[in-house]
Amino acid sequence: MPQPNLESRRQPIRPLPEHLANQIAAGEVVERPASIVKELLENSLDAGAGRITVTLAKGGMQLIRVQDDGSGIPADELLLALAPHATSKIRRMEDLTAISSMGFRGEALASIASVSRLQLISRHAGADSAWSLCGSHGHEPEPPVPVAHPPGTSVNVQELFFNTPARRHFLRSERTEFQHCEDVVRRIALSRFDVAFTLKHNQRTVFNLPQASDAAVRAQRLQKLCGRTFAEQAVELSCRASGLLLTGWVGLPQAARPQADLQYFFVNGRIIRDRLVSHALRQAFADMLHPGRHPAYVLYLQVAAEELDVNVHPTKHEVRFQQGRLVHDFLTRSLREALGSRGEVTSLPYARQELAWHQPAPSQVPRRMQGSSGDSPPQTGVNRLGDISPAYRRRTPAAAQEPSPALGRMLGIIHDRYLLFEHPNGLGVVDIPAMQQKWLSCQWQEEISRDGRVVSQPLLIPENLPVGEVLAEWVEARCEWLLRVGLELERSGAVTVMLRQMPPPLRQTKLEQLIPAFLGELAQLSDMPDDDVVASLSRLTVKFRSEAWQLAEMPPLFDWLDSFSHGTPFKQPFVRLLGEAELRRLFS
């Protein structure tokens, strides 16, 4: 067999053209409009801004403008600001070991300019006028020209990826891209309460957050960005040890959420996603949460700059701690102590990893969860899914001022539909489908009122669903509106639609039946209010459920019913009580 001529394939080694090198660097920095918003906000914070306004058009794909009242850039440094790897934040190698600024690589503006039309306007503190500079792909910027502008800096980014159409095709819908941008502003607004933030989209003000100089205004910002439920139920903490400081708010286990959508962790003011931190937080809640529930928190860790390496990822989302074990143990211990300071926070008396019976010692069982002296563990051989029921044993108040919870302990599921539970006044029966339908409606209505849309998750592989020509056309016209209920749908053919993301509960349904049925109801009544839309989706989610009910799924619903009913569960249409007298009559 003839050997290939390797020499004929070889290309000579040459330096990359500058504009191509910038575009490669932009691939690390600029993933979508939200990436630009993040970089520009970090620059504004590094400039000492006290007020920042973010203006977006078409989800940031048409326009991103970030204006601040920071220190500004002198006119003779504007050209350098758009040059690759030019920065005012580090000077020597030693600076990399103690980075205290949000940005430091010196490539953000150059990378953004390589994939958009960028205008930089800045007025340095004490200068008589502002100066404007325009940069665009492959073109040398013209010399700065004087313009009118208040002290501070504005960066205008227009027509993102205008010169790289292939990358523009990877952007999602306007609504989706805006939500990513909004999430970035939300996170940074949570990291700096001393800075005022305004976010505008398509000439509409999304939120206007004043500087939070006192506890009352901080609470208002927390409620605005994280929801009233979290703000009212979270525990505020402040823990210091070994040169580490942890402050912020953590939600009680009772307020855990079905998705990990309210988890913000900042290190030295920088939002991060770190495996060591995630493991420490999971361990702190390990025996306090039911499977499938996620804690909610907004936490801030302060570490000496030299103990932290933030230069381990292009987007600066990951960090490396010099003393990782110390940080891990500090976080776990601090959270457990903060949660334990609230009397109602206790560990569940069973192991999460195995649903085997575990009878805790009396001292381990919280007073509010101890049963009467007649309680005894079930025998081995009972329904395995019933083994988790000790977490819901009949409870008696520890003190007169503690009201007795309305519900007792779960016993099992019969006929794949009805949940039986022991109650002090008899035997309780719950219609599970009706309970889940109500639970989904309440959850999704809360998400819409808080976030403007139902929380959803992307599918690893988008699903193509046949819906018919009429509904496919309807989706094409209303795809943005459907995002409000967490469905990212787009027309993919004459009679099909592509489902890209959806609320997590829909993963247990027959989508090929649910989606056409849901779209059919909406198409007939296109002006349905949010409550009716949510009720329709909740009802169909239960109707087209593809899996049998399992008792292991019930603890979150059971907890919700206890809270939702305010101590009167049998007033709900889906809960019934067979009282002691009625039970006696059955056998008399």
RODO-2510 file (C-alpha; in nm, 4 decimals, decimal comma):
residues 588
     n   res          X          Y          Z
     1     m     0,0000     0,0000     0,0000
     2     p     0,1506     0,3376    -0,0953
     3     q     0,2420     0,5594     0,1991
     4     p     0,0755     0,9035     0,2172
     5     n     0,2913     1,1972     0,1325
     6     l     0,2928     1,3708     0,4716
     7     e     0,5149     1,6490     0,3458
     8     s     0,2520     1,7514     0,0901
     9     r    -0,0023     1,7963     0,3703
    10     r     0,2202     2,0069     0,5895
    11     q     0,1412     2,3763     0,6217
    12     p     0,4095     2,6206     0,7318
    13     i     0,3892     2,7668     1,0824
    14     r     0,2843     3,1308     1,0734
    15     p     0,1568     3,3806     1,3280
    16     l    -0,2204     3,4183     1,3300
    17     p    -0,3557     3,7440     1,1896
    18     e    -0,4505     3,9753     1,4732
    19     h    -0,8196     3,9869     1,3872
    20     l    -0,8350     3,6050     1,3762
    21     a    -0,6545     3,5748     1,7100
    22     n    -0,9047     3,8197     1,8587
    23     q    -1,1959     3,6141     1,7312
    24     i    -1,0493     3,2988     1,8833
    25     a    -1,0090     3,4827     2,2135
    26     a    -1,3654     3,6088     2,1758
    27     g    -1,4812     3,2469     2,1615
    28     e    -1,3630     3,2080     2,5206
    29     v    -1,5047     3,5379     2,6441
    30     v    -1,8197     3,5990     2,4352
    31     e    -2,0545     3,3025     2,4295
    32     r    -2,3796     3,4999     2,4087
    33     p    -2,5083     3,8504     2,4971
    34     a    -2,5071     3,7625     2,8670
    35     s    -2,1296     3,7070     2,8482
    36     i    -2,0821     4,0662     2,7317
    37     v    -2,3135     4,2014     3,0012
    38     k    -2,1078     4,0189     3,2638
    39     e    -1,7731     4,1498     3,1374
    40     l    -1,8945     4,5095     3,1087
    41     l    -2,0578     4,5050     3,4515
    42     e    -1,7379     4,3756     3,6062
    43     n    -1,5430     4,6574     3,4393
    44     s    -1,7895     4,9111     3,5802
    45     l    -1,7537     4,7705     3,9314
    46     d    -1,3745     4,7787     3,9024
    47     a    -1,4052     5,1462     3,8035
    48     g    -1,5784     5,2205     4,1341
    49     a    -1,9238     5,2821     3,9900
    50     g    -2,2055     5,3670     4,2304
    51     r    -2,4810     5,3438     3,9681
    52     i    -2,4961     5,1200     3,6619
    53     t    -2,7633     5,1139     3,3914
    54     v    -2,7918     4,8190     3,1521
    55     t    -2,9990     4,8754     2,8375
    56     l    -3,0788     4,5885     2,6018
    57     a    -3,2617     4,5523     2,2711
    58     k    -3,3727     4,2212     2,1223
    59     g    -3,2338     4,0249     2,4136
    60     g    -2,8950     4,1927     2,3711
    61     m    -2,8510     4,0642     2,0174
    62     q    -2,9230     4,4073     1,8697
    63     l    -2,7928     4,6341     2,1458
    64     i    -2,6141     4,6131     2,4789
    65     r    -2,5392     4,9402     2,6544
    66     v    -2,3764     4,9551     2,9968
    67     q    -2,3424     5,3032     3,1469
    68     d    -2,1785     5,3775     3,4800
    69     d    -2,0642     5,6734     3,6906
    70     g    -1,7227     5,5273     3,7656
    71     s    -1,3786     5,6823     3,7384
    72     g    -1,3759     5,6811     3,3573
    73     i    -1,0854     5,6389     3,1160
    74     p    -0,8498     5,9228     3,0203
    75     a    -0,8617     6,0178     2,6515
    76     d    -0,5026     5,9117     2,5900
    77     e    -0,5780     5,5590     2,7177
    78     l    -0,8908     5,4893     2,5122
    79     l    -0,7035     5,3310     2,2227
    80     l    -0,5219     5,1020     2,4636
    81     a    -0,8543     5,0010     2,6199
    82     l    -0,9457     4,8258     2,2936
    83     a    -0,6037     4,6659     2,2504
    84     p    -0,5660     4,2943     2,3352
    85     h    -0,4218     4,2147     2,6777
    86     a    -0,4102     4,5777     2,7901
    87     t    -0,5272     4,6362     3,1459
    88     s    -0,4831     4,8666     3,4438
    89     k    -0,5448     4,5891     3,6961
    90     i    -0,2195     4,3943     3,7036
    91     r     0,1382     4,5085     3,6517
    92     r     0,3686     4,2197     3,7450
    93     m     0,3656     3,8435     3,7978
    94     e     0,3080     3,8807     4,1715
    95     d    -0,0244     4,0541     4,1045
    96     l    -0,1663     3,7287     3,9661
    97     t    -0,1353     3,5678     4,3087
    98     a    -0,3503     3,8321     4,4817
    99     i    -0,6162     3,9455     4,2345
   100     s    -0,8742     4,1704     4,3971
   101     s    -1,0442     4,3102     4,0858
   102     m    -1,3312     4,1476     3,8985
   103     g    -1,1557     4,1656     3,5603
   104     f    -0,7841     4,1377     3,4971
   105     r    -0,7143     3,9630     3,1649
   106     g    -0,7358     4,2749     2,9491
   107     e    -0,9088     4,0993     2,6620
   108     a    -1,2800     4,1684     2,7130
   109     l    -1,3192     4,4894     2,5097
   110     a    -1,0856     4,3684     2,2340
   111     s    -1,2744     4,0391     2,2072
   112     i    -1,6143     4,2092     2,2065
   113     a    -1,5026     4,4548     1,9389
   114     s    -1,3914     4,1662     1,7181
   115     v    -1,7446     4,0225     1,6962
   116     s    -1,9610     4,3358     1,7119
   117     r    -1,9763     4,7087     1,6465
   118     l    -1,8497     4,8663     1,9658
   119     q    -1,8512     5,2287     2,0792
   120     l    -1,6619     5,3307     2,3914
   121     i    -1,7472     5,6678     2,5482
   122     s    -1,5752     5,7788     2,8651
   123     r    -1,5216     6,0906     3,0695
   124     h    -1,2425     6,0689     3,3208
   125     a    -1,2977     6,2202     3,6632
   126     g    -1,2121     6,5900     3,6439
   127     a    -1,1992     6,6018     3,2621
   128     d    -1,3793     6,8824     3,0773
   129     s    -1,5422     6,6521     2,8227
   130     a    -1,5919     6,2909     2,7288
   131     w    -1,4249     6,1120     2,4393
   132     s    -1,5698     5,8533     2,2042
   133     l    -1,3964     5,5694     2,0264
   134     c    -1,5436     5,3151     1,7820
   135     g    -1,4041     4,9688     1,7216
   136     s    -1,5125     4,6970     1,4805
   137     h    -1,3879     4,3702     1,3352
   138     g    -1,0592     4,3994     1,1494
   139     h    -1,0497     4,7802     1,1513
   140     e    -0,8115     5,0056     1,3361
   141     p    -1,0083     5,2421     1,5601
   142     e    -1,0204     5,6049     1,4550
   143     p    -0,8703     5,8578     1,6988
   144     p    -1,1083     5,9502     1,9841
   145     v    -1,3405     6,2466     1,9311
   146     p    -1,4945     6,4691     2,2010
   147     v    -1,8630     6,4125     2,2843
   148     a    -2,1085     6,5116     2,5560
   149     h    -2,1347     6,2550     2,8358
   150     p    -2,1549     6,2687     3,2169
   151     p    -1,8567     6,1516     3,4220
   152     g    -1,8162     5,7785     3,3815
   153     t    -1,8224     5,5330     3,0936
   154     s    -2,0719     5,3972     2,8412
   155     v    -2,0047     5,0943     2,6253
   156     n    -2,2436     5,0371     2,3343
   157     v    -2,2323     4,6947     2,1689
   158     q    -2,4429     4,6579     1,8544
   159     e    -2,5120     4,3749     1,6077
   160     l    -2,3461     4,0938     1,7979
   161     f    -2,1807     3,8344     1,5714
   162     f    -2,2606     4,0419     1,2599
   163     n    -1,9334     3,9184     1,1082
   164     t    -1,9623     3,5582     1,2278
   165     p    -2,3059     3,4354     1,1112
   166     a    -2,2280     3,0765     1,2113
   167     r    -2,2029     3,1775     1,5755
   168     r    -2,5190     3,3846     1,5536
   169     h    -2,7096     3,0693     1,4571
   170     f    -2,6288     2,9209     1,7976
   171     l    -2,8128     3,1993     1,9801
   172     r    -3,1578     3,1192     2,1123
   173     s    -3,4746     3,3239     2,0968
   174     e    -3,4857     3,6859     2,2084
   175     r    -3,6691     3,5873     2,5252
   176     t    -3,4164     3,3207     2,6168
   177     e    -3,1160     3,5449     2,5564
   178     f    -3,2759     3,8221     2,7621
   179     q    -3,3356     3,5821     3,0504
   180     h    -2,9655     3,4936     3,0500
   181     c    -2,8784     3,8641     3,0561
   182     e    -3,1285     3,9308     3,3335
   183     d    -2,9814     3,6480     3,5387
   184     v    -2,6332     3,8011     3,5061
   185     v    -2,7578     4,1416     3,6250
   186     r    -2,9508     3,9714     3,9060
   187     r    -2,6422     3,7872     4,0263
   188     i    -2,4191     4,0923     4,0179
   189     a    -2,6872     4,3057     4,1867
   190     l    -2,6904     4,0472     4,4664
   191     s    -2,3122     4,0714     4,4956
   192     r    -2,2994     4,4508     4,5375
   193     f    -2,5725     4,6028     4,7522
   194     d    -2,3763     4,9290     4,7622
   195     v    -2,4321     4,9864     4,3886
   196     a    -2,7593     5,0949     4,2241
   197     f    -2,8647     4,8879     3,9213
   198     t    -3,1185     4,9581     3,6486
   199     l    -3,2082     4,7050     3,3794
   200     k    -3,4048     4,8031     3,0679
   201     h    -3,5151     4,5832     2,7799
   202     n    -3,6828     4,7032     2,4632
   203     q    -3,7523     5,0431     2,6250
   204     r    -3,9146     4,8796     2,9296
   205     t    -3,7664     4,9052     3,2793
   206     v    -3,7342     4,5547     3,4215
   207     f    -3,6110     4,6630     3,7628
   208     n    -3,4618     4,9690     3,9259
   209     l    -3,2637     4,8875     4,2395
   210     p    -3,1416     5,1768     4,4569
   211     q    -2,8245     5,1554     4,6610
   212     a    -2,8916     4,9406     4,9679
   213     s    -2,7186     5,1312     5,2444
   214     d    -2,9169     4,9814     5,5334
   215     a    -3,0754     4,6498     5,6296
   216     a    -3,4264     4,7522     5,5239
   217     v    -3,3237     4,8387     5,1679
   218     r    -3,1086     4,5245     5,1463
   219     a    -3,4132     4,3201     5,2441
   220     q    -3,6144     4,4925     4,9713
   221     r    -3,3512     4,4078     4,7097
   222     l    -3,3319     4,0492     4,8311
   223     q    -3,7096     4,0173     4,8039
   224     k    -3,7147     4,1760     4,4591
   225     l    -3,4454     3,9476     4,3208
   226     c    -3,5142     3,6228     4,5084
   227     g    -3,8834     3,6386     4,5869
   228     r    -4,0858     3,7170     4,8970
   229     t    -4,0969     3,3564     5,0178
   230     f    -3,7193     3,3274     5,0366
   231     a    -3,6742     3,6739     5,1888
   232     e    -3,9240     3,6007     5,4647
   233     q    -3,8101     3,2481     5,5498
   234     a    -3,4321     3,2693     5,5084
   235     v    -3,1917     3,2764     5,8022
   236     e    -2,9325     3,5531     5,7955
   237     l    -2,5892     3,4401     5,9065
   238     s    -2,2444     3,5791     5,9745
   239     c    -1,9639     3,3379     6,0661
   240     r    -1,5921     3,4060     6,0981
   241     a    -1,3028     3,1656     6,1586
   242     s    -0,9452     3,1066     6,0420
   243     g    -0,9388     3,4206     5,8289
   244     l    -1,2651     3,3256     5,6516
   245     l    -1,5918     3,5190     5,6671
   246     l    -1,9262     3,3758     5,5538
   247     t    -2,2310     3,6023     5,5407
   248     g    -2,5653     3,6012     5,3619
   249     w    -2,8944     3,4177     5,3777
   250     v    -2,9829     3,0498     5,3695
   251     g    -3,3321     2,9073     5,3339
   252     l    -3,4662     2,6689     5,5947
   253     p    -3,5027     2,3048     5,4860
   254     q    -3,8799     2,3483     5,4945
   255     a    -3,8421     2,6056     5,2157
   256     a    -3,6333     2,3779     4,9902
   257     r    -3,7200     2,3920     4,6230
   258     p    -3,7785     2,1273     4,3537
   259     q    -3,5048     2,2846     4,1375
   260     a    -3,1619     2,4229     4,2180
   261     d    -3,2671     2,7615     4,0792
   262     l    -3,2106     2,9818     4,3831
   263     q    -2,8489     2,9165     4,4709
   264     y    -2,6041     3,2070     4,4625
   265     f    -2,2547     3,1737     4,6020
   266     f    -1,9990     3,4545     4,5832
   267     v    -1,6299     3,4455     4,6680
   268     n    -1,4777     3,7893     4,7183
   269     g    -1,7745     3,9356     4,5315
   270     r    -1,7382     3,7007     4,2331
   271     i    -2,0188     3,4566     4,1481
   272     i    -1,8696     3,1083     4,1170
   273     r    -1,9597     2,7467     4,0477
   274     d    -1,7102     2,5333     4,2340
   275     r    -1,7215     2,1600     4,3055
   276     l    -1,5636     2,1957     4,6493
   277     v    -1,8193     2,4583     4,7513
   278     s    -2,1097     2,2595     4,6048
   279     h    -2,0038     1,9489     4,7955
   280     a    -1,9715     2,1418     5,1215
   281     l    -2,3200     2,2892     5,0843
   282     r    -2,4729     1,9539     4,9954
   283     q    -2,3068     1,7986     5,2992
   284     a    -2,4408     2,0751     5,5232
   285     f    -2,7971     1,9847     5,4167
   286     a    -2,7308     1,6121     5,3721
   287     d    -2,9744     1,4798     5,6330
   288     m    -3,2159     1,7736     5,6340
   289     l    -3,3706     1,7503     5,2861
   290     h    -3,5843     1,4921     5,1169
   291     p    -3,4560     1,3466     4,7894
   292     g    -3,5302     1,5708     4,4952
   293     r    -3,5336     1,8899     4,7032
   294     h    -3,2673     2,1609     4,6770
   295     p    -3,1650     2,4254     4,9317
   296     a    -3,1958     2,7962     4,8564
   297     y    -2,9206     3,0373     4,9545
   298     v    -2,7439     3,3647     4,8836
   299     l    -2,4011     3,3375     5,0438
   300     y    -2,0843     3,5461     5,0432
   301     l    -1,7423     3,4090     5,1331
   302     q    -1,4523     3,6435     5,1963
   303     v    -1,1042     3,4940     5,1571
   304     a    -0,7644     3,6602     5,1559
   305     a    -0,6800     3,7330     4,7920
   306     e    -0,3517     3,5420     4,8125
   307     e    -0,5424     3,2302     4,9289
   308     l    -0,7487     3,2219     4,6105
   309     d    -0,6671     3,1552     4,2450
   310     v    -0,9317     3,2999     4,0127
   311     n    -0,7226     3,2550     3,6980
   312     v    -0,8217     2,8931     3,6325
   313     h    -1,1046     2,9416     3,3813
   314     p    -1,1537     3,1838     3,0880
   315     t    -1,4939     3,2986     3,2150
   316     k    -1,3699     3,3194     3,5787
   317     h    -1,6578     3,0997     3,6987
   318     e    -1,4254     2,8598     3,8775
   319     v    -1,1713     2,9244     4,1494
   320     r    -0,9090     2,7261     4,3358
   321     f    -0,8642     2,7552     4,7105
   322     q    -0,5167     2,7188     4,8551
   323     q    -0,6635     2,5566     5,1662
   324     g    -0,9562     2,3683     5,0186
   325     r    -1,0190     2,1382     5,3158
   326     l    -1,0303     2,4323     5,5546
   327     v    -1,2822     2,6150     5,3353
   328     h    -1,4942     2,3015     5,2919
   329     d    -1,5178     2,2302     5,6656
   330     f    -1,5785     2,5952     5,7486
   331     l    -1,8718     2,6174     5,5100
   332     t    -2,0312     2,2938     5,6290
   333     r    -1,9933     2,3774     5,9973
   334     s    -2,1100     2,7384     5,9591
   335     l    -2,4269     2,6424     5,7734
   336     r    -2,5132     2,3642     6,0157
   337     e    -2,4690     2,5968     6,3114
   338     a    -2,6775     2,8691     6,1478
   339     l    -2,9583     2,6289     6,0634
   340     g    -2,9368     2,4575     6,4001
   341     s    -2,9874     2,7917     6,5753
   342     r    -3,3484     2,7779     6,4588
   343     g    -3,5435     2,5350     6,6722
   344     e    -3,7551     2,4027     6,3871
   345     v    -3,4530     2,2878     6,1837
   346     t    -3,3662     1,9253     6,2444
   347     s    -3,2185     1,6271     6,0703
   348     l    -3,4434     1,3682     5,9111
   349     p    -3,4228     1,0436     6,1094
   350     y    -3,3294     0,8305     5,8086
   351     a    -3,0355     0,8037     5,5728
   352     r    -3,0869     0,9617     5,2307
   353     q    -2,8572     0,7218     5,0509
   354     e    -3,0523     0,4108     5,1500
   355     l    -3,4219     0,3985     5,2299
   356     a    -3,3692     0,1465     5,5085
   357     w    -3,5288     0,1733     5,8506
   358     h    -3,3206     0,3596     6,1035
   359     q    -3,4510     0,4144     6,4535
   360     p    -3,2669     0,7123     6,6049
   361     a    -3,1971     0,7395     6,9710
   362     p    -3,4528     0,9537     7,1568
   363     s    -3,1957     1,2303     7,1976
   364     q    -3,1509     1,2451     6,8197
   365     v    -3,5183     1,2912     6,7441
   366     p    -3,6363     1,6531     6,7626
   367     r    -3,9110     1,7084     7,0142
   368     r    -4,1619     1,8130     6,7519
   369     m    -4,1069     1,4849     6,5629
   370     q    -4,1175     1,2425     6,8600
   371     g    -4,4166     1,0121     6,8667
   372     s    -4,6056     0,8782     7,1648
   373     s    -4,4501     0,6144     7,3850
   374     g    -4,6483     0,3535     7,1967
   375     d    -4,4718     0,4218     6,8687
   376     s    -4,2442     0,1439     6,7499
   377     p    -4,0453     0,0845     6,4328
   378     p    -4,2135    -0,1241     6,1647
   379     q    -4,1052    -0,4818     6,1061
   380     t    -3,8659    -0,5651     5,8288
   381     g    -4,0601    -0,6752     5,5275
   382     v    -4,3007    -0,3829     5,5092
   383     n    -4,3332    -0,2011     5,1764
   384     r    -3,9800    -0,0701     5,1149
   385     l    -4,1150     0,2633     4,9936
   386     g    -4,2867     0,2977     5,3275
   387     d    -3,9559     0,2899     5,5074
   388     i    -3,9210     0,6648     5,4843
   389     s    -4,2389     0,7204     5,6788
   390     p    -4,0658     0,7660     6,0189
   391     a    -3,9865     1,1208     5,9045
   392     y    -4,3581     1,1807     5,9264
   393     r    -4,4406     1,0011     6,2497
   394     r    -4,7274     1,1430     6,4496
   395     r    -4,5861     1,4462     6,6255
   396     t    -4,6750     1,6060     6,9554
   397     p    -4,5956     1,9650     7,0503
   398     a    -4,2957     2,0172     7,2714
   399     a    -4,4532     2,3185     7,4316
   400     a    -4,7970     2,4691     7,4491
   401     q    -4,7046     2,7482     7,2101
   402     e    -4,6032     2,5028     6,9343
   403     p    -4,9100     2,4074     6,7275
   404     s    -4,9441     2,0387     6,6424
   405     p    -4,8956     1,9729     6,2660
   406     a    -5,2114     1,8713     6,0834
   407     l    -5,0744     1,5560     5,9220
   408     g    -4,9443     1,2326     6,0655
   409     r    -4,7321     0,9612     5,9055
   410     m    -4,7697     0,8117     5,5607
   411     l    -4,8735     0,4473     5,5397
   412     g    -4,8748     0,3629     5,1701
   413     i    -5,0380     0,3999     4,8289
   414     i    -5,3348     0,1886     4,7163
   415     h    -5,4784     0,1418     4,3678
   416     d    -5,1847     0,3470     4,2312
   417     r    -5,3752     0,6624     4,3232
   418     y    -5,4636     0,7106     4,6892
   419     l    -5,2189     0,7981     4,9659
   420     l    -5,3108     0,6682     5,3113
   421     f    -5,1756     0,8365     5,6216
   422     e    -5,2257     0,7960     5,9917
   423     h    -5,3895     1,0917     6,1603
   424     p    -5,4612     1,1502     6,5308
   425     n    -5,8335     1,1552     6,4481
   426     g    -5,8437     0,8545     6,2184
   427     l    -5,7255     0,7492     5,8726
   428     g    -5,6473     1,0129     5,6113
   429     v    -5,6847     0,9557     5,2367
   430     v    -5,5395     1,1828     4,9668
   431     d    -5,6236     1,1739     4,5970
   432     i    -5,2645     1,1994     4,4690
   433     p    -5,3374     1,3243     4,1135
   434     a    -5,5580     1,6049     4,2442
   435     m    -5,3000     1,6987     4,5076
   436     q    -5,0172     1,7108     4,2556
   437     q    -5,2269     1,9144     4,0164
   438     k    -5,2910     2,1733     4,2875
   439     w    -4,9262     2,1650     4,3937
   440     l    -4,8033     2,2236     4,0392
   441     s    -5,0482     2,5101     3,9887
   442     c    -4,9358     2,6832     4,3083
   443     q    -4,5669     2,6300     4,2316
   444     w    -4,5872     2,7541     3,8725
   445     q    -4,8054     3,0540     3,9602
   446     e    -4,5508     3,1538     4,2231
   447     e    -4,2658     3,1230     3,9702
   448     i    -4,4510     3,3403     3,7173
   449     s    -4,5283     3,6093     3,9762
   450     r    -4,1674     3,6043     4,0987
   451     d    -3,9612     3,5493     3,7829
   452     g    -4,2083     3,6275     3,5041
   453     r    -4,2003     3,2679     3,3802
   454     v    -4,2105     2,9059     3,4919
   455     v    -3,8679     2,7607     3,5722
   456     s    -3,7613     2,5181     3,3005
   457     q    -3,4636     2,3018     3,2067
   458     p    -3,3141     2,2320     2,8641
   459     l    -3,3390     1,8853     2,7134
   460     l    -3,0077     1,7145     2,6455
   461     i    -3,1511     1,6109     2,3069
   462     p    -3,4390     1,8288     2,1771
   463     e    -3,7515     1,6270     2,1003
   464     n    -3,9426     1,6491     1,7729
   465     l    -4,3182     1,6145     1,8293
   466     p    -4,5989     1,5832     1,5716
   467     v    -4,8799     1,8290     1,6447
   468     g    -5,0477     1,8899     1,3083
   469     e    -5,0187     2,1791     1,0659
   470     v    -5,2587     2,4136     1,2490
   471     l    -5,0826     2,3835     1,5863
   472     a    -4,7382     2,4004     1,4229
   473     e    -4,8362     2,7347     1,2688
   474     w    -4,9748     2,8488     1,6043
   475     v    -4,6458     2,7648     1,7775
   476     e    -4,4525     2,9551     1,5113
   477     a    -4,6557     3,2665     1,5920
   478     r    -4,6618     3,2257     1,9722
   479     c    -4,3299     3,0589     2,0591
   480     e    -4,2120     3,3576     2,2653
   481     w    -4,5346     3,3605     2,4650
   482     l    -4,4998     2,9883     2,5452
   483     l    -4,1751     3,0590     2,7281
   484     r    -4,3865     3,2122     3,0037
   485     v    -4,4960     2,8623     3,1043
   486     g    -4,1465     2,7195     3,0633
   487     l    -4,1895     2,5643     2,7178
   488     e    -3,9315     2,6493     2,4529
   489     l    -4,0974     2,5262     2,1343
   490     e    -4,0220     2,6091     1,7744
   491     r    -4,1675     2,4904     1,4482
   492     s    -3,9442     2,2253     1,2944
   493     g    -4,1565     2,1050     1,0042
   494     a    -4,4918     2,1294     0,8333
   495     v    -4,6653     1,9351     1,1110
   496     t    -4,3988     1,9114     1,3827
   497     v    -4,2503     2,1239     1,6595
   498     m    -3,9176     2,0970     1,8398
   499     l    -3,9217     2,0969     2,2220
   500     r    -3,5966     2,2366     2,3603
   501     q    -3,6742     2,2993     2,7266
   502     m    -3,9605     2,2399     2,9651
   503     p    -4,0524     2,2397     3,3355
   504     p    -3,8910     1,9420     3,5139
   505     p    -4,2230     1,7728     3,6142
   506     l    -4,2991     1,7168     3,2441
   507     r    -4,0127     1,4679     3,2225
   508     q    -4,2444     1,2077     3,3777
   509     t    -4,5161     1,2557     3,1159
   510     k    -4,6042     1,1283     2,7699
   511     l    -4,4923     1,4378     2,5826
   512     e    -4,6254     1,3176     2,2491
   513     q    -4,9739     1,3366     2,4020
   514     l    -4,9371     1,6228     2,6473
   515     i    -4,7917     1,8845     2,4119
   516     p    -5,0568     1,8535     2,1349
   517     a    -5,3357     1,8523     2,3946
   518     f    -5,1967     2,1586     2,5711
   519     l    -5,1384     2,3505     2,2486
   520     g    -5,4876     2,2589     2,1326
   521     e    -5,6442     2,4124     2,4439
   522     l    -5,4353     2,7280     2,4119
   523     a    -5,5083     2,7674     2,0418
   524     q    -5,8822     2,7548     2,1086
   525     l    -5,8601     3,0113     2,3897
   526     s    -5,5580     3,2226     2,2978
   527     d    -5,6367     3,4954     2,5516
   528     m    -5,6372     3,2703     2,8579
   529     p    -5,5026     3,4405     3,1750
   530     d    -5,1891     3,3012     3,3380
   531     d    -5,3848     3,1185     3,6093
   532     d    -5,5915     2,9281     3,3523
   533     v    -5,2852     2,8443     3,1415
   534     v    -5,1029     2,7106     3,4465
   535     a    -5,4108     2,5156     3,5562
   536     s    -5,4382     2,3588     3,2096
   537     l    -5,0713     2,2581     3,2028
   538     s    -5,0936     2,1203     3,5592
   539     r    -5,4022     1,9136     3,4788
   540     l    -5,2500     1,7680     3,1610
   541     t    -4,9181     1,6978     3,3355
   542     v    -5,1048     1,4757     3,5782
   543     k    -5,3330     1,3267     3,3120
   544     f    -5,0486     1,2172     3,0841
   545     r    -4,8145     1,1010     3,3577
   546     s    -4,6144     0,8028     3,2290
   547     e    -4,4951     0,6586     3,5620
   548     a    -4,6749     0,5008     3,8550
   549     w    -4,6913     0,6979     4,1761
   550     q    -4,4219     0,6068     4,4274
   551     l    -4,4289     0,6740     4,7986
   552     a    -4,0736     0,8078     4,7751
   553     e    -4,2156     1,1023     4,5774
   554     m    -4,4675     1,1942     4,8438
   555     p    -4,2614     1,3682     5,1180
   556     p    -4,2338     1,7034     4,9329
   557     l    -4,6053     1,6933     4,8461
   558     f    -4,6937     1,5880     5,1984
   559     d    -4,4913     1,8756     5,3443
   560     w    -4,6528     2,1172     5,1003
   561     l    -5,0021     1,9956     5,1923
   562     d    -4,9239     2,0452     5,5613
   563     s    -4,8139     2,4035     5,4923
   564     f    -5,0729     2,4850     5,2264
   565     s    -5,3680     2,3693     5,4365
   566     h    -5,2660     2,5794     5,7395
   567     g    -5,3575     2,2995     5,9749
   568     t    -5,6918     2,2183     5,8093
   569     p    -5,6049     1,9606     5,5378
   570     f    -5,9492     1,8028     5,5339
   571     k    -6,1007     2,1224     5,3983
   572     q    -5,9186     2,0493     5,0725
   573     p    -6,1385     1,8674     4,8158
   574     f    -5,8712     1,6025     4,7571
   575     v    -5,8247     1,5007     5,1252
   576     r    -6,0684     1,2883     5,3245
   577     l    -6,0748     1,1628     5,6848
   578     l    -6,2195     0,8338     5,8027
   579     g    -6,2733     0,9189     6,1675
   580     e    -6,2463     0,6801     6,4581
   581     a    -6,6240     0,6580     6,4905
   582     e    -6,6666     0,5804     6,1207
   583     l    -6,3972     0,3163     6,1340
   584     r    -6,5668     0,1585     6,4360
   585     r    -6,8996     0,1473     6,2511
   586     l    -6,7376    -0,0412     5,9640
   587     f    -6,6662    -0,3320     6,1941
   588     s    -6,9652    -0,3167     6,4281
***
